[in-house]
Amino acid sequence: MDILGPVQGFVLLVLGIGAFVLTGFAVFDALRRKGALFPHVGRLTKPVWLGILAAAFLISIVSLGSPSALGILNVIGVVAAGVYLAEVRPKLRQIDGGGNSGYGRY
């Protein structure tokens, strides 16, 4: 029996969905942030980050249909989204005061 083919296809599908969710979250988070704050946390502006993240998101959408077609571009897009979410987003939240927990005034 050839079980490796379906398992590999399933793993690629799960990874593609993960890339789609990660890059989509990064794009929509960047859209919500104020553009004036971006130069304070790094060298790139909001339009540049939006361009990078939107390209990563579009590549992840295309890759869902054909996982092997744009594999390395999808990896680069996930890395870009990871850099945004790990480096830029926490700094933006710290400056903008977006760290409200919703637990009251304490």
Secondary structure, 3 states (H helix, E strand, C coil): CCCHHHHHHHHHHHHHHHHHHHHHHHHHHHHHCCHHHHHHHCCCCHHHHHHHHHHHHHHHHHHHHCCCCCHHHHHHHHHHHHHHHHHHHHHHHHHHCCCCCCCCCC
